Amino acid sequence: MAVKAKPTAKQKLSASDKHLYKLHGLSLPKAQHKEIRRFKRLYDEPSLHGTKVWRSSAVLMDYLLQNPIKKGAKVVEIGCGWGGLSCFMAEKFNARVTAVDADAALAPYVDFVKRLNSVKRVTFEAKRFEKITKKDLQGVHTLIGSEICFWDEMTRPLFNLIKRARTAGVKRILIADPGRTPFLKLIDMCDDKFDYDMFAHNINKPWKTEKFILRIDN
């Protein structure tokens, strides 16, 4: 009689695949994942909507695969949430990524997504838009963010951050959004100051969705 082998750690992980999104070779947790639920019991819950993988991040990933940045570049993700987009940048472009979010409670979530994907070149920092200085942005090639302009009071600080990034020499700024009113106000503010592109981009997996992307090249 054959004896069944005990499942390996990898096989145990695959058993929870129903609570993972598979996206461009990355594993990204759903809110129902057992580790995410454990974090919610152990730590302060995120207070600034860092509660799931947002669809705008997936749209921005797809756009970046079609419009890649140079390998090994320095990248800053603002409003990083669980860090899925940061891990994507590190994995696909060998980028050195600083994942920034105003909510310090997201640190264990970012660390989990890094471990889940064996990503090392991502560092988390808790910092608000207005606290990110020109010094922080020195040598940064790309500044990215998704669904980070959802309150009116975020528009001006984000616009000022974009101006600082341009002054610091950041080569490319990419911000994805569903098209909320604060984001559209940001577009209006950019319209008066510098050249930009704003366009729709859609994907079919893991969701069928369309979002808008603001692109500013320096």
Backbone as ProteinMPNN parsed JSONL, in Angstrom:
{"seq_chain_A": "MAVKAKPTAKQKLSASDKHLYKLHGLSLPKAQHKEIRRFKRLYDEPSLHGTKVWRSSAVLMDYLLQNPIKKGAKVVEIGCGWGGLSCFMAEKFNARVTAVDADAALAPYVDFVKRLNSVKRVTFEAKRFEKITKKDLQGVHTLIGSEICFWDEMTRPLFNLIKRARTAGVKRILIADPGRTPFLKLIDMCDDKFDYDMFAHNINKPWKTEKFILRIDN", "coords_chain_A": {"N_chain_A": [[0.855, -1.199, 0.0], [0.642, 2.143, -0.952], [2.179, 4.961, 0.562], [1.183, 8.169, 1.27], [3.051, 11.071, 0.645], [4.058, 13.683, 2.882], [2.786, 17.017, 2.494], [4.797, 19.497, 0.93], [6.295, 22.706, 1.897], [5.896, 24.442, -0.203], [3.743, 23.234, -1.509], [1.839, 23.466, 0.485], [1.499, 26.212, 0.476], [0.372, 26.528, -2.038], [-2.095, 25.496, -1.58], [-3.536, 27.531, -0.533], [-4.077, 29.097, -2.654], [-6.48, 30.019, -3.632], [-6.929, 32.323, -2.338], [-5.202, 34.092, -3.401], [-4.154, 36.43, -5.869], [-2.927, 35.86, -9.099], [-0.615, 37.475, -10.889], [1.143, 38.611, -13.518], [3.275, 36.895, -12.912], [3.568, 37.342, -10.226], [2.459, 36.729, -6.855], [-0.279, 37.893, -5.228], [-1.948, 38.826, -2.304], [-5.377, 38.248, -1.439], [-7.94, 39.97, 0.443], [-9.021, 38.056, 2.085], [-7.046, 36.275, 2.679], [-5.248, 34.104, 4.865], [-3.0, 35.105, 6.248], [-3.285, 37.857, 5.994], [-5.669, 38.215, 7.386], [-4.711, 37.464, 9.869], [-2.871, 39.497, 10.425], [-4.629, 41.596, 10.784], [-5.715, 40.949, 13.19], [-3.516, 41.091, 14.867], [-2.237, 43.587, 14.556], [-2.559, 47.221, 14.329], [-5.279, 48.206, 12.312], [-5.034, 49.153, 8.855], [-5.56, 52.579, 8.054], [-5.92, 54.255, 5.917], [-7.199, 53.314, 3.579], [-5.606, 51.166, 2.834], [-6.342, 48.39, 2.263], [-6.579, 46.311, 0.481], [-5.579, 44.814, -2.685], [-5.504, 47.16, -5.12], [-7.286, 47.805, -8.147], [-6.265, 49.639, -9.95], [-3.533, 49.417, -9.636], [-2.939, 47.004, -10.926], [-3.582, 47.718, -13.537], [-1.63, 49.671, -14.011], [0.667, 48.099, -13.824], [0.372, 46.489, -16.135], [0.519, 48.455, -18.128], [3.174, 49.3, -17.743], [4.598, 47.028, -18.464], [4.268, 47.17, -21.171], [5.436, 49.565, -21.649], [8.25, 49.798, -20.651], [10.549, 50.662, -17.939], [14.043, 51.524, -17.538], [16.341, 48.904, -16.692], [17.286, 48.226, -13.319], [16.792, 50.731, -12.26], [16.161, 53.444, -9.95], [13.314, 53.644, -7.978], [10.375, 55.174, -6.675], [7.49, 54.367, -4.979], [4.511, 55.91, -4.239], [1.998, 56.051, -1.734], [1.791, 53.237, -1.271], [0.314, 51.086, -0.26], [-0.203, 47.653, 0.112], [2.107, 47.049, -1.178], [2.299, 45.693, -3.611], [2.68, 46.743, -6.226], [5.201, 47.877, -5.929], [6.757, 45.545, -5.486], [6.393, 44.346, -7.953], [7.811, 46.167, -9.611], [10.393, 45.786, -8.659], [10.772, 43.078, -9.236], [10.299, 42.765, -12.046], [11.845, 44.732, -13.293], [14.186, 44.831, -11.968], [14.395, 46.91, -10.209], [15.372, 49.329, -7.705], [13.511, 49.887, -5.061], [11.674, 52.218, -3.173], [9.058, 51.94, -1.096], [6.472, 53.885, -0.219], [4.205, 55.024, 2.222], [1.634, 56.834, 3.896], [0.574, 55.576, 6.051], [1.755, 53.924, 8.697], [0.993, 51.464, 9.633], [0.973, 49.673, 7.578], [3.355, 48.371, 7.229], [3.863, 45.536, 8.012], [2.274, 44.252, 6.109], [3.392, 44.942, 3.642], [5.869, 43.718, 3.997], [5.057, 41.036, 4.087], [4.069, 40.614, 1.446], [6.437, 40.987, 0.057], [7.929, 38.767, 1.055], [6.321, 36.691, 0.166], [6.799, 36.736, -2.514], [9.51, 36.495, -2.711], [11.06, 38.823, -2.87], [13.559, 41.265, -2.554], [14.509, 43.845, -2.996], [13.019, 46.038, -2.055], [12.079, 48.649, 0.038], [10.33, 49.753, 2.843], [8.805, 52.837, 3.793], [7.266, 54.998, 6.111], [5.555, 57.783, 5.386], [4.163, 60.958, 4.701], [2.797, 62.661, 1.766], [3.633, 65.378, 1.768], [5.907, 65.278, 3.256], [7.852, 64.093, 1.821], [10.864, 64.797, 0.515], [12.938, 66.842, -1.7], [15.485, 65.862, -1.475], [14.969, 63.195, -0.818], [14.16, 62.349, -3.276], [16.281, 62.466, -4.972], [18.151, 61.13, -7.613], [16.149, 59.377, -8.318], [14.476, 57.556, -10.785], [11.843, 56.9, -11.597], [8.658, 57.812, -10.435], [5.875, 56.477, -8.971], [2.353, 55.732, -8.553], [-0.836, 54.526, -7.428], [-4.289, 55.006, -7.33], [-4.202, 57.154, -5.403], [-5.195, 59.616, -4.954], [-7.71, 60.288, -3.617], [-9.128, 61.885, -1.887], [-10.19, 65.291, -1.553], [-8.413, 66.906, -0.129], [-5.985, 65.776, -0.671], [-5.103, 66.559, -3.132], [-3.637, 69.037, -3.579], [-1.219, 68.619, -1.95], [-0.201, 66.394, -3.374], [0.167, 67.452, -5.929], [2.137, 69.371, -5.327], [4.168, 67.632, -4.576], [4.696, 66.407, -7.024], [5.776, 68.605, -8.378], [8.121, 68.976, -6.841], [9.39, 66.579, -7.418], [9.947, 66.831, -10.133], [11.707, 68.994, -10.074], [13.757, 67.773, -8.674], [14.722, 66.1, -10.568], [13.478, 63.716, -11.343], [12.691, 61.336, -13.756], [10.357, 60.21, -14.835], [6.895, 60.247, -14.143], [4.172, 58.436, -13.019], [0.801, 58.001, -12.512], [-1.989, 56.222, -11.596], [-5.559, 56.011, -11.772], [-9.108, 55.686, -11.031], [-10.483, 57.835, -12.03], [-11.501, 59.714, -10.283], [-12.942, 62.697, -8.786], [-11.008, 64.323, -7.246], [-8.62, 63.492, -8.499], [-9.048, 64.353, -11.126], [-9.041, 67.07, -10.664], [-6.38, 67.341, -10.011], [-5.267, 66.868, -12.518], [-6.168, 69.167, -13.842], [-4.678, 71.105, -12.471], [-2.094, 70.381, -13.222], [-2.27, 70.984, -15.88], [-1.905, 73.703, -16.104], [0.779, 74.044, -15.617], [2.765, 72.225, -16.669], [3.787, 69.971, -19.358], [1.955, 66.988, -20.067], [0.595, 63.644, -20.289], [-2.612, 62.165, -20.348], [-4.503, 59.326, -20.196], [-6.644, 56.523, -21.026], [-6.39, 53.144, -19.922], [-6.761, 49.687, -20.309], [-7.409, 46.401, -18.89], [-7.847, 42.806, -18.937], [-7.474, 40.73, -17.167], [-6.492, 40.215, -13.725], [-9.023, 41.15, -13.481], [-11.598, 42.577, -15.505], [-11.165, 45.695, -16.441], [-10.949, 49.297, -16.649], [-8.789, 52.041, -16.318], [-7.482, 55.367, -15.628], [-4.432, 56.926, -16.601], [-1.988, 59.145, -15.556], [0.736, 60.586, -17.043], [3.887, 61.987, -16.757], [6.689, 63.228, -18.193], [10.091, 64.091, -17.741]], "CA_chain_A": [[0.0, 0.0, 0.0], [1.448, 3.356, -1.072], [2.02, 5.949, 1.634], [1.208, 9.529, 0.732], [4.073, 11.947, 1.212], [3.552, 14.901, 3.499], [2.916, 18.15, 1.582], [5.913, 20.419, 1.144], [5.891, 24.081, 2.208], [5.387, 25.027, -1.446], [2.419, 22.67, -1.742], [0.931, 24.064, 1.469], [1.199, 27.559, 0.006], [-0.532, 26.457, -3.182], [-3.429, 25.163, -1.088], [-4.246, 28.775, -0.242], [-4.069, 29.887, -3.877], [-7.779, 30.642, -3.884], [-6.877, 33.632, -1.706], [-4.122, 34.839, -4.036], [-4.211, 36.804, -7.263], [-1.733, 35.595, -9.88], [-0.55, 38.629, -11.776], [2.468, 38.827, -14.113], [4.269, 36.113, -12.194], [3.521, 37.657, -8.799], [1.329, 36.286, -6.033], [-0.752, 39.022, -4.428], [-2.996, 38.288, -1.446], [-6.712, 38.834, -1.296], [-8.22, 40.372, 1.827], [-9.414, 36.872, 2.861], [-5.89, 35.407, 2.925], [-5.116, 33.851, 6.305], [-1.996, 35.99, 6.831], [-3.89, 39.197, 6.061], [-6.612, 38.185, 8.51], [-3.913, 37.401, 11.098], [-2.346, 40.841, 10.664], [-5.707, 42.446, 11.282], [-5.893, 40.615, 14.609], [-2.307, 41.404, 15.624], [-1.755, 44.957, 14.414], [-3.539, 48.251, 14.014], [-5.762, 48.085, 10.931], [-4.736, 50.308, 8.014], [-6.596, 53.604, 8.188], [-6.007, 55.088, 4.707], [-7.646, 52.468, 2.461], [-4.67, 50.097, 2.496], [-7.108, 47.227, 2.701], [-6.624, 45.283, -0.556], [-4.856, 45.146, -3.912], [-6.408, 47.986, -5.912], [-7.247, 47.455, -9.567], [-5.417, 50.583, -10.674], [-2.17, 48.891, -9.601], [-2.838, 46.0, -11.995], [-3.58, 48.455, -14.806], [-0.327, 50.306, -14.153], [1.614, 47.023, -14.13], [0.209, 46.117, -17.542], [1.057, 49.562, -18.927], [4.626, 49.307, -17.607], [5.134, 45.935, -19.268], [4.266, 47.649, -22.552], [6.264, 50.772, -21.689], [9.135, 49.509, -19.515], [11.616, 51.559, -17.52], [15.345, 50.879, -17.661], [16.666, 47.946, -15.639], [18.104, 48.678, -12.209], [16.508, 52.12, -11.913], [15.649, 53.752, -8.615], [11.874, 53.908, -8.093], [9.614, 55.448, -5.461], [6.039, 54.224, -5.082], [3.82, 56.676, -3.206], [0.72, 55.417, -1.427], [2.097, 51.888, -1.756], [-0.601, 50.058, 0.218], [0.445, 46.401, 0.486], [3.404, 46.948, -1.839], [2.286, 44.827, -4.789], [3.281, 47.442, -7.358], [6.63, 47.984, -5.629], [7.354, 44.235, -5.735], [6.382, 44.19, -9.417], [8.909, 46.954, -10.167], [11.645, 45.125, -8.275], [10.852, 41.776, -9.889], [10.316, 42.841, -13.506], [12.839, 45.672, -13.808], [15.327, 44.846, -11.043], [14.431, 48.272, -9.659], [15.58, 49.555, -6.271], [12.232, 50.535, -4.809], [11.223, 52.688, -1.865], [7.599, 51.887, -1.023], [6.125, 54.918, 0.761], [2.791, 55.208, 2.529], [1.414, 57.645, 5.091], [0.078, 54.707, 7.111], [2.817, 53.033, 9.19], [0.42, 50.144, 9.923], [1.102, 48.814, 6.406], [4.678, 47.742, 7.178], [3.854, 44.064, 7.963], [1.628, 43.819, 4.871], [4.406, 45.056, 2.595], [6.857, 42.679, 4.264], [4.476, 39.754, 3.699], [4.037, 40.527, -0.017], [7.836, 40.784, -0.329], [8.308, 37.381, 1.358], [5.506, 35.827, -0.684], [7.371, 36.751, -3.866], [10.977, 36.431, -2.591], [11.581, 40.107, -3.351], [14.407, 41.882, -1.534], [14.919, 45.218, -3.316], [11.935, 46.963, -1.696], [12.181, 49.172, 1.402], [9.12, 50.503, 3.217], [8.915, 54.032, 4.624], [6.003, 55.662, 6.449], [5.771, 59.21, 5.157], [3.094, 61.636, 3.957], [3.244, 63.331, 0.54], [4.303, 66.647, 2.018], [7.168, 65.02, 3.958], [8.821, 63.545, 0.867], [11.662, 65.959, 0.147], [13.749, 66.755, -2.916], [16.606, 64.974, -1.162], [14.456, 61.825, -0.929], [13.894, 62.061, -4.685], [17.514, 62.535, -5.739], [18.537, 59.886, -8.262], [14.979, 58.549, -8.637], [14.108, 57.582, -12.202], [10.389, 56.833, -11.792], [7.758, 57.977, -9.296], [4.623, 55.836, -9.36], [1.304, 55.636, -7.548], [-2.143, 54.109, -7.951], [-5.426, 55.345, -6.462], [-3.607, 57.889, -4.286], [-5.77, 60.963, -4.91], [-9.126, 59.972, -3.44], [-9.756, 62.938, -1.092], [-9.849, 66.615, -2.067], [-7.254, 67.468, 0.576], [-4.758, 65.16, -1.173], [-4.749, 67.064, -4.456], [-2.564, 70.031, -3.515], [0.051, 68.002, -1.551], [0.306, 65.541, -4.438], [0.666, 68.35, -6.979], [3.412, 69.931, -4.85], [5.148, 66.549, -4.646], [5.068, 66.279, -8.435], [6.696, 69.716, -8.689], [9.413, 68.671, -6.214], [9.997, 65.461, -8.152], [10.497, 67.364, -11.383], [12.885, 69.799, -9.708], [14.804, 66.841, -8.24], [15.231, 65.379, -11.733], [12.78, 62.457, -11.604], [12.499, 61.275, -15.208], [8.999, 59.826, -15.241], [5.888, 60.157, -13.092], [3.004, 57.689, -13.484], [-0.222, 57.879, -11.479], [-3.2, 55.589, -12.121], [-6.744, 56.357, -10.972], [-10.377, 55.411, -11.72], [-11.044, 59.07, -12.57], [-12.217, 60.429, -9.228], [-12.903, 64.159, -8.886], [-9.718, 64.891, -6.826], [-7.628, 63.19, -9.539], [-9.312, 65.246, -12.257], [-8.562, 68.386, -10.233], [-4.93, 67.277, -10.155], [-5.003, 67.033, -13.954], [-6.359, 70.595, -14.144], [-3.544, 71.841, -11.916], [-0.949, 70.07, -14.076], [-2.509, 71.618, -17.173], [-1.413, 75.073, -16.054], [2.192, 74.129, -15.231], [3.722, 71.471, -17.475], [3.247, 69.014, -20.316], [1.621, 65.676, -19.514], [-0.378, 62.829, -21.018], [-3.596, 61.48, -19.52], [-5.147, 58.415, -21.135], [-7.246, 55.328, -20.451], [-5.711, 51.871, -20.191], [-7.63, 48.62, -19.795], [-6.917, 45.033, -18.782], [-8.903, 41.794, -18.862], [-7.178, 39.808, -16.071], [-7.477, 39.297, -13.123], [-10.332, 41.774, -13.614], [-11.801, 43.382, -16.694], [-11.328, 47.046, -15.899], [-10.264, 50.402, -17.329], [-8.426, 53.148, -15.445], [-6.777, 56.458, -16.287], [-3.029, 57.072, -16.204], [-1.308, 60.42, -15.758], [2.179, 60.383, -17.297], [4.656, 63.238, -16.882], [8.103, 62.967, -18.454], [10.92, 65.25, -17.377]], "C_chain_A": [[0.891, 1.25, 0.0], [1.138, 4.322, 0.069], [2.151, 7.339, 1.025], [2.269, 10.359, 1.442], [3.421, 13.171, 1.833], [3.733, 16.071, 2.54], [4.103, 19.029, 1.941], [5.37, 21.8, 1.469], [5.289, 24.742, 0.979], [3.979, 24.535, -1.745], [1.393, 23.238, -0.767], [0.53, 25.468, 1.034], [0.195, 27.524, -1.128], [-1.956, 26.123, -2.753], [-4.234, 26.412, -0.773], [-4.335, 29.678, -1.47], [-5.409, 30.568, -4.158], [-7.846, 32.028, -3.255], [-5.695, 34.457, -2.199], [-4.511, 35.22, -5.451], [-2.887, 36.421, -7.903], [-1.651, 36.659, -10.96], [0.889, 38.848, -12.234], [3.578, 38.12, -13.334], [4.332, 36.385, -10.7], [2.319, 36.99, -8.14], [0.946, 37.442, -5.119], [-1.959, 38.572, -3.611], [-4.331, 39.018, -1.586], [-6.936, 39.164, 0.181], [-8.566, 39.179, 2.709], [-8.238, 35.955, 3.191], [-5.638, 35.289, 4.429], [-4.083, 34.773, 6.961], [-2.532, 37.416, 6.966], [-4.87, 39.265, 7.223], [-5.869, 38.146, 9.849], [-3.346, 38.777, 11.445], [-3.413, 41.751, 11.261], [-6.0, 42.169, 12.756], [-4.718, 41.126, 15.445], [-1.962, 42.883, 15.66], [-2.916, 45.931, 14.251], [-3.983, 48.086, 12.558], [-5.38, 49.324, 10.136], [-5.896, 51.292, 8.005], [-6.805, 54.438, 6.929], [-6.259, 54.234, 3.469], [-6.598, 51.468, 1.996], [-5.241, 48.758, 2.898], [-7.187, 46.116, 1.661], [-5.701, 45.696, -1.7], [-5.824, 45.906, -4.818], [-6.204, 47.737, -7.401], [-6.376, 48.407, -10.391], [-3.962, 50.123, -10.678], [-1.955, 47.876, -10.719], [-2.803, 46.661, -13.362], [-2.216, 49.085, -15.052], [0.763, 49.266, -14.435], [1.564, 46.667, -15.613], [0.788, 47.201, -18.457], [2.584, 49.559, -18.901], [5.28, 48.148, -18.359], [5.213, 46.343, -20.737], [5.163, 48.867, -22.744], [7.28, 50.705, -20.552], [10.108, 50.64, -19.196], [12.94, 50.815, -17.656], [15.601, 49.972, -16.465], [17.548, 48.6, -14.56], [17.856, 50.098, -11.755], [16.038, 52.244, -10.46], [14.204, 54.235, -8.756], [11.312, 54.241, -6.717], [8.139, 55.232, -5.771], [5.413, 54.986, -3.923], [2.424, 56.101, -2.999], [0.768, 53.942, -1.781], [1.11, 50.819, -1.306], [0.151, 48.815, 0.668], [1.749, 46.16, -0.266], [3.449, 46.058, -3.067], [2.961, 45.465, -5.997], [4.783, 47.612, -7.156], [7.345, 46.663, -5.91], [7.405, 43.936, -7.228], [7.565, 44.925, -10.036], [10.255, 46.305, -9.867], [11.844, 43.831, -9.048], [11.054, 41.895, -11.398], [11.445, 43.705, -14.05], [14.1, 45.743, -12.943], [15.504, 46.223, -10.414], [14.749, 48.247, -8.171], [14.429, 50.446, -5.809], [12.09, 50.977, -3.359], [9.703, 52.749, -1.915], [7.162, 52.807, 0.118], [4.613, 54.958, 0.968], [2.674, 56.026, 3.814], [1.05, 56.794, 6.297], [1.154, 53.7, 7.528], [2.302, 51.619, 9.46], [0.577, 49.174, 8.754], [2.43, 48.067, 6.342], [4.619, 46.207, 7.134], [3.206, 43.517, 6.694], [2.626, 43.853, 3.713], [5.452, 43.957, 2.768], [6.341, 41.309, 3.847], [4.466, 39.586, 2.18], [5.451, 40.344, -0.565], [8.238, 39.316, -0.122], [7.579, 36.393, 0.45], [6.119, 35.689, -2.07], [8.901, 36.73, -3.881], [11.643, 37.674, -3.181], [12.375, 40.763, -2.227], [14.629, 43.371, -1.768], [13.783, 46.229, -3.11], [12.108, 47.349, -0.237], [10.949, 50.018, 1.704], [9.47, 51.711, 4.073], [7.522, 54.608, 4.868], [6.217, 57.17, 6.357], [4.61, 59.775, 4.345], [3.669, 62.33, 2.724], [4.118, 64.539, 0.846], [5.641, 66.474, 2.734], [8.225, 64.403, 3.037], [9.574, 64.725, 0.255], [12.372, 65.746, -1.189], [14.957, 65.844, -2.691], [16.189, 63.51, -1.279], [14.347, 61.389, -2.385], [15.14, 62.14, -5.565], [17.859, 61.157, -6.323], [17.386, 58.968, -8.618], [14.653, 58.684, -10.116], [12.594, 57.694, -12.373], [9.667, 56.954, -10.451], [6.398, 57.432, -9.722], [3.629, 55.847, -8.202], [0.008, 55.202, -8.192], [-3.214, 54.349, -6.891], [-4.948, 56.075, -5.203], [-4.17, 59.295, -4.156], [-7.29, 60.839, -4.757], [-9.865, 60.953, -2.526], [-9.31, 64.288, -1.64], [-8.589, 67.171, -1.426], [-5.931, 66.827, 0.148], [-4.244, 65.825, -2.448], [-3.576, 68.034, -4.416], [-1.236, 69.426, -3.041], [0.652, 67.105, -2.636], [0.859, 66.377, -5.596], [2.017, 68.946, -6.583], [4.52, 68.882, -4.876], [5.616, 66.337, -6.086], [6.039, 67.385, -8.829], [8.074, 69.464, -8.089], [10.144, 67.57, -6.969], [10.624, 65.947, -9.455], [11.76, 68.188, -11.112], [14.055, 68.903, -9.32], [15.363, 66.007, -9.391], [14.605, 64.028, -11.989], [12.365, 62.424, -13.076], [11.055, 61.01, -15.625], [8.099, 59.724, -14.016], [4.66, 59.479, -13.687], [2.029, 57.519, -12.33], [-1.493, 57.331, -12.13], [-4.37, 55.849, -11.189], [-8.007, 55.991, -11.751], [-10.992, 56.649, -12.37], [-11.883, 59.829, -11.556], [-12.033, 61.941, -9.379], [-11.585, 64.749, -8.4], [-8.608, 64.65, -7.853], [-7.814, 64.116, -10.736], [-8.906, 66.686, -11.925], [-7.043, 68.459, -10.337], [-4.532, 67.48, -11.615], [-5.127, 68.502, -14.341], [-5.181, 71.425, -13.644], [-2.279, 71.614, -12.758], [-1.054, 70.805, -15.408], [-1.927, 73.027, -17.231], [0.1, 75.17, -15.908], [3.159, 73.386, -16.141], [3.002, 70.492, -18.403], [3.009, 67.666, -19.644], [0.761, 64.932, -20.52], [-1.331, 62.227, -19.999], [-4.449, 60.63, -20.46], [-5.733, 57.227, -20.381], [-6.423, 54.104, -20.837], [-6.56, 50.766, -19.575], [-6.918, 47.274, -19.762], [-8.119, 44.09, -18.718], [-8.71, 40.812, -17.71], [-6.349, 40.526, -15.012], [-8.889, 39.874, -13.071], [-10.414, 42.415, -14.997], [-12.102, 44.796, -16.221], [-10.542, 48.054, -16.721], [-10.01, 51.514, -16.326], [-7.708, 54.211, -16.261], [-5.347, 56.537, -15.729], [-2.562, 58.482, -16.54], [0.173, 60.118, -15.918], [2.84, 61.743, -17.519], [6.115, 62.84, -17.068], [8.897, 64.243, -18.252], [12.196, 65.237, -18.224]], "O_chain_A": [[1.777, 1.394, 0.843], [-0.011, 4.475, 0.482], [3.131, 7.635, 0.342], [2.373, 10.351, 2.668], [2.376, 13.637, 1.378], [4.74, 16.124, 1.834], [4.376, 19.272, 3.116], [4.172, 22.059, 1.347], [4.317, 25.493, 1.071], [3.122, 25.305, -2.178], [0.237, 23.464, -1.125], [-0.621, 25.874, 1.196], [-0.712, 28.354, -1.201], [-2.912, 26.424, -3.468], [-5.464, 26.373, -0.746], [-4.629, 30.868, -1.356], [-5.456, 31.585, -4.849], [-8.722, 32.823, -3.597], [-5.24, 35.385, -1.53], [-5.129, 34.426, -6.161], [-1.83, 36.636, -7.309], [-2.512, 36.737, -11.837], [1.75, 39.224, -11.439], [4.663, 38.664, -13.127], [5.079, 35.72, -9.983], [1.303, 36.725, -8.783], [1.763, 37.911, -4.327], [-2.896, 37.997, -4.164], [-4.39, 40.226, -1.816], [-6.207, 38.691, 1.052], [-8.431, 39.25, 3.93], [-8.407, 34.965, 3.903], [-5.797, 36.259, 5.171], [-4.266, 35.182, 8.108], [-2.253, 38.096, 7.953], [-4.902, 40.251, 7.959], [-6.329, 38.716, 10.838], [-3.338, 39.177, 12.609], [-3.129, 42.571, 12.134], [-6.473, 43.046, 13.478], [-4.898, 41.544, 16.589], [-1.456, 43.384, 16.664], [-4.07, 45.544, 14.065], [-3.155, 47.854, 11.676], [-5.396, 50.431, 10.674], [-7.061, 50.899, 7.954], [-7.74, 55.235, 6.859], [-5.61, 54.412, 2.439], [-6.687, 50.967, 0.875], [-4.698, 48.071, 3.764], [-7.796, 45.078, 1.921], [-5.12, 46.781, -1.687], [-6.845, 45.361, -5.235], [-5.086, 47.489, -7.853], [-5.817, 48.013, -11.414], [-3.23, 50.408, -11.626], [-0.916, 47.884, -11.381], [-2.075, 46.216, -14.25], [-1.701, 49.041, -16.169], [1.685, 49.533, -15.206], [2.603, 46.557, -16.265], [1.464, 46.897, -19.44], [3.219, 49.79, -19.929], [6.405, 48.283, -18.839], [6.112, 45.915, -21.46], [5.595, 49.165, -23.858], [7.185, 51.471, -19.592], [10.444, 51.458, -20.052], [12.95, 49.603, -17.868], [15.133, 50.242, -15.358], [18.426, 49.409, -14.857], [18.62, 50.629, -10.949], [15.585, 51.28, -9.844], [13.913, 55.124, -9.555], [11.723, 53.659, -5.714], [7.597, 55.829, -6.7], [5.741, 54.742, -2.762], [1.752, 55.713, -3.954], [-0.097, 53.441, -2.5], [1.063, 49.744, -1.903], [1.044, 48.902, 1.511], [2.428, 45.165, -0.015], [4.535, 45.699, -3.523], [3.723, 44.81, -6.708], [5.553, 47.503, -8.11], [8.422, 46.658, -6.507], [8.366, 43.334, -7.708], [8.254, 44.372, -10.893], [11.145, 46.278, -10.717], [12.959, 43.521, -9.469], [11.895, 41.197, -11.965], [11.951, 43.45, -15.143], [14.964, 46.594, -13.151], [16.623, 46.646, -10.123], [14.443, 47.283, -7.469], [14.388, 51.632, -6.137], [12.351, 50.207, -2.435], [9.13, 53.519, -2.685], [7.449, 52.537, 1.284], [3.842, 54.929, 0.008], [3.515, 55.92, 4.707], [1.197, 57.234, 7.438], [1.431, 52.743, 6.805], [3.091, 50.676, 9.51], [0.342, 47.976, 8.915], [2.608, 47.209, 5.478], [5.277, 45.616, 6.278], [3.556, 42.423, 6.249], [2.699, 42.922, 2.911], [5.869, 43.335, 1.791], [7.1, 40.502, 3.31], [4.821, 38.519, 1.678], [5.645, 39.625, -1.545], [8.817, 38.697, -1.014], [8.148, 35.389, 0.023], [5.977, 34.654, -2.722], [9.519, 36.922, -4.928], [12.646, 37.589, -3.889], [11.92, 40.812, -1.085], [14.912, 44.098, -0.816], [13.616, 47.157, -3.901], [12.265, 46.485, 0.626], [10.573, 50.889, 0.919], [10.317, 51.631, 4.963], [6.704, 54.694, 3.952], [6.959, 57.755, 7.146], [4.133, 59.134, 3.409], [4.875, 62.561, 2.64], [5.193, 64.71, 0.27], [6.426, 67.419, 2.812], [9.371, 64.217, 3.447], [8.984, 65.552, -0.44], [12.406, 64.642, -1.731], [15.395, 65.144, -3.604], [16.951, 62.68, -1.774], [14.431, 60.2, -2.691], [15.063, 61.906, -6.771], [17.857, 60.152, -5.611], [17.608, 57.888, -9.165], [14.563, 59.794, -10.64], [12.112, 58.482, -13.187], [10.016, 56.293, -9.473], [5.835, 57.877, -10.723], [4.007, 55.957, -7.036], [-0.229, 55.476, -9.369], [-3.073, 53.959, -5.732], [-5.251, 55.665, -4.082], [-3.687, 60.086, -3.345], [-8.052, 61.231, -5.641], [-11.087, 60.874, -2.396], [-8.19, 64.423, -2.132], [-7.786, 67.828, -2.089], [-4.866, 67.286, 0.561], [-3.075, 65.669, -2.802], [-2.611, 67.857, -5.159], [-0.207, 69.686, -3.664], [1.871, 67.059, -2.801], [1.896, 66.043, -6.17], [2.932, 69.019, -7.403], [5.674, 69.199, -5.164], [6.802, 66.113, -6.33], [7.015, 67.133, -9.534], [9.087, 69.707, -8.745], [11.362, 67.622, -7.14], [11.714, 65.512, -9.826], [12.75, 68.084, -11.835], [15.209, 69.227, -9.599], [16.353, 65.294, -9.224], [15.14, 63.25, -12.779], [11.762, 63.372, -13.578], [10.589, 61.523, -16.642], [8.494, 59.183, -12.984], [4.163, 59.894, -14.734], [2.38, 56.96, -11.291], [-2.007, 57.903, -13.092], [-4.205, 55.902, -9.97], [-7.995, 55.981, -12.982], [-11.918, 56.53, -13.172], [-12.85, 60.502, -11.913], [-11.088, 62.401, -10.02], [-11.053, 65.624, -9.083], [-7.752, 65.512, -8.052], [-6.835, 64.607, -11.297], [-8.478, 67.431, -12.806], [-6.484, 69.494, -10.7], [-3.566, 68.185, -11.906], [-4.293, 69.025, -15.08], [-4.739, 72.35, -14.327], [-1.496, 72.538, -12.976], [-0.044, 71.198, -15.991], [-1.505, 73.486, -18.293], [0.662, 76.256, -16.055], [4.271, 73.864, -16.369], [1.809, 70.223, -18.266], [3.767, 67.255, -18.764], [0.261, 65.516, -21.482], [-0.913, 61.825, -18.913], [-5.046, 61.147, -21.405], [-5.362, 56.96, -19.238], [-5.842, 54.036, -21.92], [-7.026, 50.897, -18.443], [-5.96, 47.038, -20.499], [-9.249, 44.514, -18.478], [-9.656, 40.133, -17.311], [-5.552, 41.392, -15.373], [-9.834, 39.192, -12.675], [-9.387, 42.756, -15.584], [-13.169, 45.06, -15.667], [-9.583, 47.698, -17.405], [-10.905, 51.889, -15.568], [-7.369, 53.998, -17.425], [-5.098, 56.255, -14.557], [-2.723, 58.95, -17.667], [0.79, 59.486, -15.061], [2.407, 62.535, -18.356], [6.704, 62.191, -16.204], [8.426, 65.339, -18.557], [13.039, 66.123, -18.084]]}, "name": "protein", "num_of_chains": 1, "seq": "MAVKAKPTAKQKLSASDKHLYKLHGLSLPKAQHKEIRRFKRLYDEPSLHGTKVWRSSAVLMDYLLQNPIKKGAKVVEIGCGWGGLSCFMAEKFNARVTAVDADAALAPYVDFVKRLNSVKRVTFEAKRFEKITKKDLQGVHTLIGSEICFWDEMTRPLFNLIKRARTAGVKRILIADPGRTPFLKLIDMCDDKFDYDMFAHNINKPWKTEKFILRIDN"}
